[in-house]
Amino acid sequence: MPRNRFAKGSPVSETVYRVLHLVGILLTFMSLGALIACARSGEGGSRAARFLAVVGHGIGLVIIIVAGFGLQVKMKDTIQLTDGWLLAKMGIWLALGGSVALISRKPGLSTVWWWLIVALGGCAGYLVWVKPF
């Protein structure tokens, strides 16, 4: 009888999930920066630039959530889905997801969106390293 190579869990290591999570974060924040730059340009930027930024934002968010849950499964002994800091990070993920609509609808507030996105990123980092609740 052939041995099931996946019997002990996912063949993907914790390190791979961490790197993918970081790549998703970089792609998401880079795309949000591009959208804000388009909003500040006055005409909303070129259609191709906005399309690339929106697609990059969406792909980045998907990578973040898939790799994040992959990490949670790998670290199930130390991280539970009901941990307060993890739920707060999911809320930040939702806020970052909705930020595209805010940037597009209110381009005049691009400076506010810029600092709000930076603050959300800082809060997410704080939650990961400190795990206050």
QUILIN-V228326 format. One record per residue. N is the residue number from 1. RES is the residue in one letter. SS is DSSP state (A for helix, B for strand, O for the rest). PSI is psi in degrees with one decimal (NA if undefined). Layout:
n = {N | N}
res = {RES | RES}
ss = {SS | SS}
psi = {PSI | PSI}
This chain:
n = {1 | 2 | 3 | 4 | 5 | 6 | 7 | 8 | 9 | 10 | 11 | 12 | 13 | 14 | 15 | 16 | 17 | 18 | 19 | 20 | 21 | 22 | 23 | 24 | 25 | 26 | 27 | 28 | 29 | 30 | 31 | 32 | 33 | 34 | 35 | 36 | 37 | 38 | 39 | 40 | 41 | 42 | 43 | 44 | 45 | 46 | 47 | 48 | 49 | 50 | 51 | 52 | 53 | 54 | 55 | 56 | 57 | 58 | 59 | 60 | 61 | 62 | 63 | 64 | 65 | 66 | 67 | 68 | 69 | 70 | 71 | 72 | 73 | 74 | 75 | 76 | 77 | 78 | 79 | 80 | 81 | 82 | 83 | 84 | 85 | 86 | 87 | 88 | 89 | 90 | 91 | 92 | 93 | 94 | 95 | 96 | 97 | 98 | 99 | 100 | 101 | 102 | 103 | 104 | 105 | 106 | 107 | 108 | 109 | 110 | 111 | 112 | 113 | 114 | 115 | 116 | 117 | 118 | 119 | 120 | 121 | 122 | 123 | 124 | 125 | 126 | 127 | 128 | 129 | 130 | 131 | 132 | 133}
res = {M | P | R | N | R | F | A | K | G | S | P | V | S | E | T | V | Y | R | V | L | H | L | V | G | I | L | L | T | F | M | S | L | G | A | L | I | A | C | A | R | S | G | E | G | G | S | R | A | A | R | F | L | A | V | V | G | H | G | I | G | L | V | I | I | I | V | A | G | F | G | L | Q | V | K | M | K | D | T | I | Q | L | T | D | G | W | L | L | A | K | M | G | I | W | L | A | L | G | G | S | V | A | L | I | S | R | K | P | G | L | S | T | V | W | W | W | L | I | V | A | L | G | G | C | A | G | Y | L | V | W | V | K | P | F}
ss = {O | O | O | O | O | O | O | O | O | O | O | O | O | A | A | A | A | A | A | A | A | A | A | A | A | A | A | A | A | A | A | A | A | A | A | A | A | A | A | A | O | O | O | O | O | O | A | A | A | A | A | A | A | A | A | A | A | A | A | A | A | A | A | A | A | A | A | A | A | A | A | A | A | A | O | O | O | O | O | O | O | O | O | A | A | A | A | A | A | A | A | A | A | A | A | A | A | A | A | A | A | A | A | A | A | O | A | A | A | A | A | A | A | A | A | A | A | A | A | A | A | A | A | A | A | A | A | A | A | A | O | O | O}
psi = {126.7 | 141.5 | 136.9 | 113.8 | -12.9 | 9.0 | -31.1 | 9.7 | -167.7 | 138.3 | -5.0 | 130.9 | 163.9 | -36.7 | -41.7 | -43.2 | -39.7 | -44.1 | -44.5 | -41.0 | -45.3 | -41.2 | -42.1 | -40.7 | -45.9 | -44.7 | -41.4 | -48.7 | -34.7 | -42.2 | -39.4 | -39.2 | -41.3 | -40.2 | -39.4 | -39.4 | -40.4 | -41.6 | -36.5 | -16.3 | -12.3 | -50.6 | 0.0 | 7.4 | 171.4 | 154.2 | -40.1 | -40.0 | -42.9 | -41.6 | -46.2 | -41.5 | -42.9 | -41.9 | -44.0 | -40.0 | -47.6 | -44.6 | -42.0 | -42.9 | -39.7 | -44.3 | -43.0 | -48.6 | -40.3 | -47.8 | -35.5 | -44.8 | -32.2 | -42.3 | -40.8 | -40.6 | -42.8 | -32.8 | 30.5 | -19.0 | -25.3 | -17.5 | 129.4 | 149.6 | -15.9 | 3.2 | 133.9 | -42.1 | -34.5 | -39.7 | -38.6 | -39.2 | -35.7 | -36.5 | -40.5 | -40.3 | -43.5 | -41.4 | -41.6 | -35.2 | -39.8 | -12.0 | -25.2 | -43.4 | -40.5 | -44.3 | -40.1 | -38.2 | -28.1 | 67.2 | -21.1 | -19.1 | 24.8 | -33.8 | -40.4 | -46.1 | -40.9 | -53.7 | -32.8 | -41.2 | -40.6 | -43.0 | -40.5 | -41.6 | -42.1 | -41.7 | -41.0 | -42.4 | -42.9 | -45.4 | -37.9 | -45.4 | -35.2 | -33.7 | 62.8 | -22.1 | NA}
